[in-house]
């Protein structure tokens, strides 16, 4: 999708980029309790026919709630869990049943993204188990910071992890996300030890994550894992700028450009130099 500072309301309606603020009849305490129980969850949006969130054609559910505060986030409306639409696991699985034959035929599946899905780990795992029972391939798109909320048995039930590594350098990671990097690296090592399939996602943000030492550090670390099937370089865009404005939040990157194609290809070349699969 082409980047634009002023995306039309029509083009974003129902998509991952739509601004969401739902008036739920629950307070923060009730939302946390529902999340712990796992029968209900909070969704920002859903999309059918995605080709960029795992292999094949995917149904993608975006949860709300995130412990990161990434300064380039294009969905800051996902940060608060109760901003999402309250749904029950059975309704999600009924939705998936409509697509299960096509998803299997197309080599696709279901991807749970966010926000950060592991804020609602019990809910997410109930959806994944239900999808597994239907023979649907499952993927979890996570920053890994809350990876200790998943048991080893949980890890083994998820077919693919899309792991977002924002930075390797501790100072850069703290500045960009407001959280330390070590829990993410520990989770990556844990996935490697259990030989769980992983796709790495790295967002290239000019002036934030594009320092050569940082890129080299991410590539060198990923190359040690042995379970990474591919690395996707995601160029920064301004599709979320309007959300920061409408939410009356200070957006530090309002004037930051997207990386050039040449810069993006140069970063891909660095990852390839470490023997990693980094598609064009």
N, C-alpha and C positions, 0 to 999 in steps of 0.2 A: 504494500500500500504506500502510495506516495506521501511523503511528509508534507504537512501544511500547518501553518500557525493558527488557522481558523477553519477547522473541519466543520462541515455542515452538520446540523442536527440530524438531517435525514440520513446521511451517510454513516452515522455512528449509532443510530437507533438499534438497540438489541445486540450490539457488538461488544467486544472486550474493551473498546475505547469510550463507550458511553459513560457519562457522569452519572453515578448512582448515589442516592441518599434516600434510604427507605425508612419510613416512620414505622418501626416495629413496636408492638405492644409489650416490649420487654425492656428491662433496664440492664445495665452491664452485668450485675450479679446473676440475673436469670439467664443471660446469654452465655455466660461462662458455665453455668450448670448444665444447660442444654448441650453445649459442646463436649463437656466431660461425659455425658451419658451416651452420646454418639448416635442417638436415634434421629435427631434433628440436626440440621446444619444451616449455615448462612451462605448464600451464593450471591456473587456480584452479577454474573452473567453466564450464558452458555452459548456454544457455537457448534454447529454441525458442518462437516465437510472441511475441517481445517487440514491443511497439508504441511504445516510448519511446527507442529507440536508433538512430534514423534513419527514413527513410520506409518506410511499409508494414509488413508483418510481417517480423520479422528473426530469423535465427539469430545468437546472440551468443556469442562466445568470450572469456572473461576470462583474460588471461595473468597470470603472476606476475612480480615484479621491478618496483621503482619507486625512482627516485632522490629523489622528494619525501618529506617527512615531514609531511604536512598534519595540523594539530592537530585537524581535524574528520573525518578519514578514517573511513569506515565499513567499510573492508576492510584494516585494518593487517596482516592475515595474508597480503596479497599483496606486501608489501614485499620479502621475500626470494624470489628466483627459485626456488630449489630447494624451496620450500614447495609448489610446484605438482605436478600429475600429469604425468609425462613421457610425451609423445605424439609420434608422427611425422606429418609433413605428409600422407603418403598416407592415414593414418587419418582426419584431419580432412576431407580432400577426399572420401573415401568417405562420410563422414557427410553432407556437403553434397549429394552426388548424390541422396540420398534425398528431399531437399526442393526440388531445383532447379526443377522444374516448378511446384510450388505457389508458391515465392517469386517467380517471374517472373509468375505469374498474379495474385498479391496485390500486385504492385508493391513487393515487399520486397527482401531480400538478406541479406548477411552483414555483421556488424559485429565488428571486433576491438577489444576494450577491455582494461582492466586494473584494478589495476596500471597500469603504463605499457608499452604494447606495444612501443615503440621500444627498450626494453632488449633485446628479442629481435627486432630489425629484420629480419635475414635470414630467420628463421622466418616472421615475419608477412608479408613480401613474397612468400615462396613460397606461402603460403596464398592471398594475394590474387591472384597470377598464376593459380593453379589455379582459383579461383572465376571470374576473368575468362574463362578458357578455356571455362567452362560457361555463360557468359552471365549470371552472377549479379552483381547490383549489389553493390559493395563500399564499406564505410565504415570509417574508422579513427578511433577515439575516443582522443585524445592530449592531453597537456598541452603538447606542443610543445617541451619543454626539450631533447630530443635530436633535434630536427628535422634537424640536419646529418648524421645517420646515413642520411638518405634522399637519393638523387641526384634531380636534376630529372626524370630518366626515371622514377624510382620514383613521384614525385608525380603524374605524368601517368597512372599506371596505377591510381590510387585514385580512385573515383568521387566520394566525399564525405568531407570531414574534419569530425569533431565536435571542435572545438578548445575545450578547457577553459581559460578565462582566469580565474585565481583572484583576481587583483587587478591594478589598474593602478599603484597607488602602490608604489614600490620597498620602502619600509619595511614596509608591510602585507604585501606578498608574501613578503618574507624572514621575517617573524614567523610567518606562517601556514604556509608550505611549507618553510622552512629553505633556500630556493634563491632566487637573483636572478630578477627578472622579465624582464630585457632579452632573453635568448634566446627566450622565448616570443613577445614582441612582434616580434622579428626574423623568427621563423618565420611569424607571421601576415602580415607584409609580404611575405615570399617567396611564400606561397600566393597573395596578392593579385596579385603581379607575374605569376604564371603563370596567373591567372584560374581557380584551382581552387575548386570550390564548397565553401563552409564554413557550418556551423552553429556558432554560439558557445554555449557553456554557461558560466553564471556561478552559482556556489553562493552563496546569500544566507545568511550566518551572523551572527546578532545578536551585536554586540560585536566582530566580527572583520572582516567584509567589507562591512558595511552603512553605513559612513560616507558621507555625501552626496558629499563630494569624490571618494571612491574610485569610487562608482557613476557619477558624472558623467564621471570620467576614463575608465573602461572604455567607456562609451557613446560618448564623443567619439572615442576611438581607433578603435573598431569602425566607426564611421560613415565614417571616412576610407578604409576598405579597398576597398569597391566590389564585393566578391565574396561578401559574407555574405548568405545566403538567409533566415536567421532567427536569433533569439536566444532561448534557453530559460533562464528563471530557475528554478533548482533550490533549493527551500527546504531548509535544514538539517534533519536528523532525527536521532534517537537510535538507529537500528537497529543501529549498530555498537558501541554502548556496551559490550555484554556481551563483545565480542571483546577490547577493551582490558583488561577485568577478567580474563578467562580467560588472556590472554597475560602477565598481571602487568605491564602497562604503565600508566604514569600518564596518566590521561585528564583533561585540563584543562577540558574542556567538559561535564563530567558534569551540571552544573546549568544548562546553556544551553538555553533553550526554542527550539522551532521558531518562525520568524517568523510573525506573524499573516497572515491572508489579505489584510488591508488593507495591511500593509507590503509584501507581495509584489506586490500590484497597483500600489502606488505606484512601486516600482522598475521594473516593466514600463512604466509610463507615461513614466518618464524615458527609457528606451531608445526608445520610440515617438516621443518628442519630437525625436529625432535622425533620424527617418525610417526607423527600423529595424523590421522585422517581428518582433514579440514576441507570440506567441500567448497568448490567455487560458488 
